[in-house]
Amino acid sequence: EGVIFLEDEKIIATNSSLDQKAIDELPGVVSQQIVKSEFWRLGLCENYLCLDSGSYFICSFGRSDLLAPDGAPYTVMNDSMELRLFGALHRHEKIARNIDTDCRAIMEIFGRTGKQYEFGPLPVVWSKRVWSDLAEKFLEPRGMNFYEAMKLLPSEMRWYGEALLMFRSIELWPVE
């Protein structure tokens, strides 16, 4: 009761520049990022909680845990020190190397210099205004859509976060 079930194909169909067949040929982990990145186009809400199949909740939460006083979603944003420390303690050097590689790549795409940020892990609350600005002010002028973006760098959280930093579509309320 009170649930609207939407198939991935219905979400993808909201963007005529996307080819469902091409998306179906991508690994599921990448195609799901496109679906999550296109949900805003349905116009069902201003903000939405994005969950992954591995998401679970360890305590009760309410609106004030997800949205700032002005109604903007808190932005999950950190410098990845906990993940880097975990990698260092367990001798997984590739963790820090992969973070650095992905951060440098997305920052180069956006032409941003400075501190590297992670914009996850999921669950996160996203604003349709950030996705809209990313699509209309960044991707479309470059002849791109979310399919091309994910093929270039498959990390919807990085695309969202860097777009927020670039366009300031909403007030930035960072949380870890």
C-alpha positions as CSV (number, residue, x, y, z in Angstrom):
1,E,0.0,0.0,0.0
2,G,1.3,3.4,-0.9
3,V,4.1,2.0,-3.1
4,I,4.6,2.8,-6.8
5,F,6.6,0.1,-8.6
6,L,8.5,1.3,-11.6
7,E,10.5,-0.9,-13.9
8,D,13.9,0.3,-15.0
9,E,12.7,0.6,-18.6
10,K,10.0,3.1,-17.6
11,I,12.7,5.3,-16.0
12,I,15.0,5.1,-18.9
13,A,12.2,5.9,-21.3
14,T,11.9,9.4,-19.8
15,N,15.1,10.4,-21.6
16,S,14.7,10.0,-25.4
17,S,18.5,10.3,-25.9
18,L,19.0,7.0,-24.2
19,D,19.1,3.6,-26.0
20,Q,17.6,0.9,-23.8
21,K,19.3,-1.8,-25.8
22,A,22.7,-0.2,-25.3
23,I,22.0,0.1,-21.6
24,D,20.9,-3.6,-21.4
25,E,24.3,-4.6,-22.7
26,L,26.2,-2.9,-19.9
27,P,27.1,-4.8,-16.7
28,G,24.2,-4.5,-14.2
29,V,26.3,-2.4,-11.8
30,V,26.7,0.3,-14.5
31,S,23.2,0.1,-15.9
32,Q,21.7,0.6,-12.5
33,Q,23.7,3.7,-12.1
34,I,22.1,5.1,-15.2
35,V,18.6,4.2,-13.8
36,K,19.3,5.9,-10.5
37,S,20.7,8.9,-12.3
38,E,17.6,9.2,-14.5
39,F,14.9,8.8,-11.8
40,W,14.6,12.6,-11.3
41,R,13.1,12.9,-14.8
42,L,9.9,11.3,-13.6
43,G,9.0,14.5,-11.7
44,L,7.7,12.6,-8.7
45,C,9.7,14.5,-6.1
46,E,12.3,17.2,-5.5
47,N,14.6,14.8,-3.5
48,Y,14.9,11.1,-3.3
49,L,16.6,8.5,-1.2
50,C,18.8,6.3,-3.3
51,L,19.3,2.8,-2.0
52,D,21.4,0.0,-3.3
53,S,20.7,-3.7,-2.9
54,G,23.4,-3.8,-0.2
55,S,21.9,-1.0,1.8
56,Y,20.5,-1.6,5.2
57,F,19.6,0.6,8.2
58,I,21.1,0.1,11.6
59,C,19.0,2.6,13.5
60,S,15.8,4.6,13.3
61,F,15.8,7.7,11.2
62,G,13.5,10.6,10.3
63,R,13.2,13.5,7.9
64,S,15.7,15.6,9.9
65,D,18.4,13.0,9.4
66,L,18.0,13.3,5.7
67,L,17.1,16.9,5.0
68,A,18.6,20.1,6.2
69,P,16.4,22.8,7.8
70,D,16.0,24.5,4.4
71,G,14.7,21.2,2.9
72,A,17.8,20.5,0.9
73,P,19.2,17.0,1.2
74,Y,22.3,16.5,3.3
75,T,25.2,15.6,0.9
76,V,27.2,12.6,1.8
77,M,30.7,13.9,1.3
78,N,34.1,13.0,2.9
79,D,37.8,12.8,2.2
80,S,37.8,9.0,2.3
81,M,40.2,8.8,5.2
82,E,38.3,5.9,6.8
83,L,38.5,3.9,3.6
84,R,42.1,4.8,3.0
85,L,43.0,3.8,6.6
86,F,41.2,0.5,6.2
87,G,43.2,-0.1,3.0
88,A,46.5,0.8,4.7
89,L,45.8,-1.3,7.8
90,H,45.0,-4.4,5.7
91,R,47.7,-3.8,3.1
92,H,45.3,-3.1,0.3
93,E,47.2,-0.4,-1.4
94,K,44.9,-0.5,-4.4
95,I,42.1,1.0,-2.4
96,A,43.9,4.4,-2.1
97,R,45.2,4.1,-5.6
98,N,41.7,3.5,-7.0
99,I,40.3,6.4,-5.0
100,D,43.0,8.7,-6.3
101,T,42.6,7.5,-9.9
102,D,38.8,8.0,-9.9
103,C,38.9,11.3,-8.1
104,R,41.5,12.7,-10.5
105,A,39.5,11.5,-13.5
106,I,36.2,13.1,-12.4
107,M,37.9,16.3,-11.3
108,E,39.7,16.5,-14.7
109,I,36.3,16.1,-16.5
110,F,34.8,19.0,-14.5
111,G,38.0,21.1,-14.6
112,R,38.1,21.2,-10.8
113,T,41.3,21.4,-8.7
114,G,41.7,21.1,-5.0
115,K,40.7,18.5,-2.5
116,Q,39.4,15.1,-3.5
117,Y,36.0,14.0,-2.2
118,E,34.0,10.9,-2.0
119,F,30.2,11.3,-2.3
120,G,29.0,8.1,-0.8
121,P,28.5,5.4,0.2
122,L,24.9,4.7,-0.4
123,P,22.3,5.3,0.8
124,V,22.2,9.0,-0.1
125,V,19.5,11.6,-0.7
126,W,19.7,13.3,-4.1
127,S,18.1,16.4,-5.4
128,K,16.6,16.5,-8.9
129,R,18.0,20.0,-9.3
130,V,21.5,18.7,-9.2
131,W,20.8,16.0,-11.7
132,S,19.0,18.5,-13.9
133,D,21.9,20.9,-13.9
134,L,24.3,18.1,-14.6
135,A,22.3,17.0,-17.6
136,E,21.3,20.4,-19.0
137,K,24.3,22.5,-18.2
138,F,27.1,20.0,-18.4
139,L,26.4,16.8,-20.3
140,E,24.0,18.0,-23.1
141,P,26.2,21.0,-24.2
142,R,29.0,18.4,-24.6
143,G,26.7,16.1,-26.7
144,M,26.5,13.6,-23.8
145,N,23.9,11.8,-21.8
146,F,24.1,9.6,-18.6
147,Y,25.0,6.6,-20.7
148,E,28.1,8.3,-22.1
149,A,28.9,9.7,-18.7
150,M,28.8,6.2,-17.1
151,K,30.8,4.7,-19.9
152,L,33.4,7.4,-19.3
153,L,33.5,7.1,-15.5
154,P,31.0,4.7,-13.9
155,S,30.3,6.4,-10.6
156,E,27.0,8.2,-10.4
157,M,27.9,9.4,-6.9
158,R,31.0,11.2,-8.2
159,W,29.0,12.7,-11.1
160,Y,26.4,14.0,-8.8
161,G,28.8,15.4,-6.2
162,E,31.0,17.2,-8.7
163,A,27.9,18.7,-10.4
164,L,26.8,19.9,-7.0
165,L,30.2,21.5,-6.4
166,M,30.2,23.1,-9.9
167,F,26.7,24.4,-10.1
168,R,25.6,24.8,-6.4
169,S,22.1,23.8,-7.5
170,I,21.2,23.4,-3.8
171,E,22.7,24.5,-0.5
172,L,25.7,22.3,0.4
173,W,25.1,20.6,3.7
174,P,28.0,18.0,3.9
175,V,27.7,14.9,6.2
176,E,29.7,11.8,6.4
